């Protein structure tokens, strides 16, 4: 069976059916509190972006057998996924560490044959031009090309979960980590091995008798789980059962600030906008509490190019 025949549907909350202003605000507030819990007293710089281009939450509806694309996120932000219903298998490819000579995320980009997808553009001018602010990275390879014979159906998974939660989780972990239960495509497997070899010592664990390569990291996400997706981390999901999740993103000063500012400036430069960048925007790190000013400086700069 080929899991890629199923589909994943995404809804922007701004286009969702409004069930009442108060109810909508209440749900939005609760979701915000949940996703912000791991980041106490930290700004989200996206709150200071012009409202028309603020990244928004999205509801991800996945049918049984659905996969996402293999990608890493635009803006180089920190992503979050809050699972409301069902179970998802996530596979993450962590980039080799640059400080250990591993080449960083560019090694993964190249191995996966990545290409860029523009995501947000800003302020179209009178001539019909606009400044592209962000672009993600995507690959046509897949970490979930086929599943083994006698793989449990969605109904069988649900029955197992109801009867024996421990056995259910054990089998989910088993199939999620196995390249024979849910198989990557041949070219993706070759790419994973090449990325692994680039890592050197950090890429291996000691088995009972031989070294085993760590090709990817796996997470099993269930209802109530908030998954944090670091910047530069390639990932793909598979839904063995139907699931509903809310995808969000954030930009913290000390975690993502420099990444996001640099990403926007690099995208503007690709659009042949090469006006000198103000010194305030060229820092490699930012401190908490100055996000509103930095974002204001960034968009003032963009408005003049």
C-alpha positions in Angstrom: 0.0 0.0 0.0 1.1 3.5 -0.8 0.4 6.0 2.0 0.9 9.0 -0.3 -2.5 8.3 -2.0 -4.2 9.8 1.0 -4.4 13.6 1.5 -3.8 16.2 4.2 -6.2 19.2 4.2 -5.2 22.5 5.7 -7.5 25.3 6.8 -6.4 28.8 7.7 -8.4 29.8 10.7 -9.2 33.2 9.1 -11.2 31.2 6.4 -12.9 28.8 8.8 -16.6 28.9 9.6 -17.2 31.4 12.4 -19.2 29.7 15.2 -19.6 32.9 17.2 -17.2 35.6 18.1 -17.0 34.9 21.8 -16.6 31.1 21.3 -14.0 31.7 18.7 -12.0 34.1 20.9 -12.2 31.7 23.9 -10.9 28.7 21.8 -8.1 30.9 20.3 -7.1 32.1 23.8 -6.9 28.5 25.1 -4.9 27.3 22.2 -2.5 30.2 22.5 -2.0 29.5 26.2 -1.2 25.9 25.5 1.4 26.6 22.7 3.0 29.4 24.7 3.4 27.3 27.9 7.0 26.1 26.9 8.0 29.8 26.3 7.2 31.6 29.6 7.8 35.4 29.5 9.1 35.3 25.9 7.8 37.6 23.2 6.5 36.2 19.9 7.9 38.6 17.4 5.2 37.6 14.8 2.7 39.5 17.0 4.5 42.7 15.9 4.3 41.9 12.1 1.7 43.7 10.0 -1.5 41.9 10.6 -2.0 41.1 6.9 1.2 39.0 6.8 1.3 37.5 10.3 1.7 33.7 10.1 -1.6 32.2 11.3 -2.7 29.0 12.9 -3.9 26.2 10.7 -6.1 23.2 11.4 -4.5 20.1 9.9 -7.0 17.3 9.1 -5.3 14.1 8.2 -7.2 11.0 7.0 -5.8 7.5 7.7 -2.7 7.0 5.6 -2.1 10.7 4.9 1.4 12.1 4.7 2.7 15.6 4.7 5.4 16.7 2.3 9.0 16.3 3.4 10.0 19.9 4.2 11.5 22.4 6.6 9.6 25.6 7.5 9.7 29.1 6.1 11.0 32.1 8.1 13.3 29.5 10.0 10.9 29.8 12.9 10.1 27.5 15.7 6.9 25.5 14.8 4.4 23.9 17.1 1.8 21.2 16.6 -1.0 20.6 19.1 -2.8 17.3 18.6 -6.5 17.4 19.3 -7.5 13.9 18.1 -5.8 10.8 16.6 -2.2 9.7 16.5 0.6 10.9 14.2 4.0 9.5 13.4 6.6 12.3 12.9 10.1 11.7 11.4 12.7 14.4 11.9 16.1 14.8 10.2 18.4 16.8 12.5 21.1 18.7 10.5 24.7 17.8 11.2 26.4 20.2 13.7 28.4 23.0 11.9 30.6 23.4 14.9 31.7 19.8 14.6 32.4 20.1 10.9 29.1 18.5 9.8 28.2 21.2 7.4 24.9 22.2 8.9 21.4 22.2 7.4 22.8 22.9 3.9 24.0 19.3 3.8 20.4 18.1 4.3 19.0 20.6 1.8 21.4 19.3 -0.8 20.9 15.6 0.0 17.1 15.9 -0.3 17.3 17.8 -3.6 15.4 20.7 -2.0 13.7 23.6 -3.8 12.2 26.8 -2.4 8.5 27.6 -2.1 7.6 31.3 -1.5 5.1 31.6 1.4 4.5 35.3 2.2 5.0 38.5 0.1 4.5 42.0 1.4 3.2 45.3 0.1 2.7 45.2 -3.6 3.7 48.5 -5.2 2.0 50.5 -8.0 4.0 48.5 -10.6 2.6 45.2 -9.3 5.9 44.2 -7.6 6.2 42.8 -4.1 8.9 41.8 -1.6 8.9 38.1 -0.9 9.5 37.8 2.8 9.8 34.0 3.3 10.2 30.7 1.5 10.3 27.2 2.8 12.3 24.2 1.7 10.6 21.2 0.2 11.7 17.8 -1.3 9.9 15.5 -3.7 11.4 12.5 -1.7 9.4 10.8 1.0 10.2 9.1 4.3 6.9 7.2 4.1 6.7 5.6 0.6 5.2 2.2 1.4 4.0 0.2 4.4 4.6 -3.5 5.0 1.9 -6.2 4.4 -0.5 -6.7 7.2 0.0 -3.2 8.6 -2.9 -2.5 11.0 -5.9 -0.7 9.6 -7.2 2.4 11.3 -9.9 0.3 12.8 -7.4 -2.2 14.1 -5.3 0.6 15.6 -8.3 2.0 17.3 -9.3 -1.3 18.8 -5.8 -1.9 20.0 -5.7 1.5 21.7 -9.0 0.9 23.4 -8.0 -2.6 24.7 -4.3 -2.2 25.5 -2.8 1.3 25.5 0.7 0.1 26.3 0.7 -2.4 23.5 -0.7 0.3 21.1 2.1 2.7 22.0 4.8 0.0 21.8 3.7 -0.9 18.3 3.4 2.7 17.1 7.0 3.3 18.3 8.1 0.1 16.6 6.7 0.9 13.2 7.6 4.6 13.5 11.3 3.9 14.0 11.5 1.0 11.5 12.5 1.6 7.8 11.0 -1.8 7.0 7.6 -1.3 8.5 7.1 2.1 6.9 9.7 2.5 4.2 11.3 5.6 2.9 11.7 5.9 -0.9 15.0 4.5 -2.2 16.4 7.9 -3.0 15.3 9.2 0.4 17.1 6.3 2.1 20.3 7.0 0.2 20.0 10.7 1.2 19.5 9.8 4.9 22.6 7.5 4.8 24.6 10.3 3.2 23.5 12.8 5.8 24.2 10.3 8.6 27.7 9.7 7.2 28.3 13.5 7.2 27.7 13.6 10.9 30.5 11.2 11.8 30.5 10.0 15.4 27.4 11.9 16.4 25.4 9.8 14.0 26.0 6.3 15.5 24.8 4.4 18.5 26.3 1.3 19.8 24.2 -1.8 19.3 24.6 -5.2 20.9 27.4 -6.1 18.5 27.6 -3.5 15.7 27.1 0.2 15.2 23.7 1.2 13.9 23.1 4.4 12.0 20.6 6.9 13.3 18.8 7.9 10.1 16.0 10.0 11.6 14.4 10.8 14.9 10.8 9.6 15.5 8.0 11.1 17.6 4.6 9.6 18.3 2.1 12.4 18.8 -1.2 11.8 20.6 -4.1 13.9 21.8 -3.0 16.6 24.2 0.7 16.5 23.0 2.3 19.7 22.0 5.2 19.0 19.6 7.9 21.7 19.2 9.6 21.7 15.8 13.0 23.5 15.9 14.2 25.7 13.0 16.2 24.0 10.3 14.7 20.6 11.2 13.4 18.7 8.2 10.3 16.7 9.0 7.4 14.7 7.6 4.3 13.1 9.1 2.3 10.0 8.6 -1.2 9.4 10.0 -2.0 5.7 10.7 -5.4 6.9 12.0 -7.4 10.0 11.3 -6.2 13.0 13.2 -6.8 16.7 13.9 -4.0 19.1 14.9 -3.4 22.8 15.2 -0.2 24.0 13.6 1.4 27.3 14.8 4.7 29.1 14.8 6.6 31.6 16.9 9.7 33.8 16.9 11.5 34.2 20.2 14.2 36.8 20.7 17.0 34.5 21.8 15.9 31.4 19.8 14.6 32.6 16.5 15.0 36.4 16.3 18.3 36.4 14.3 17.1 33.5 12.1 13.9 35.2 11.1 15.4 38.7 10.5 18.2 37.2 8.4 15.7 35.1 6.5 13.6 38.1 5.6 16.6 40.2 4.6 18.1 37.4 2.5 14.8 37.0 0.7 14.6 40.7 0.0 18.2 40.5 -1.4 17.1 37.7 -3.7 14.5 40.0 -5.1 17.3 42.4 -6.0 16.6 44.7 -3.1 20.1 45.3 -1.8 19.8 48.6 0.2 22.4 48.6 3.1 21.0 46.9 6.2 20.8 49.0 9.4 23.2 47.9 12.1 20.4 47.1 14.5 19.2 44.3 12.2 22.6 42.7 11.8 23.0 41.2 15.2 23.6 37.4 15.5 21.6 37.4 18.8 18.9 39.5 20.3 17.8 40.1 23.9 14.3 39.7 25.2 12.1 42.9 25.3 13.2 44.6 22.1 11.2 42.6 19.6 8.7 45.4 18.8 11.5 47.8 17.9 13.5 45.3 15.8 10.4 44.3 13.8 9.5 48.0 13.3 13.1 48.7 12.1 12.9 45.7 9.8 9.7 46.8 8.1 10.8 50.4 7.9 13.9 49.1 6.1 11.7 47.0 3.7 9.4 50.0 3.0 12.4 51.9 1.6 13.7 49.3 -0.8 
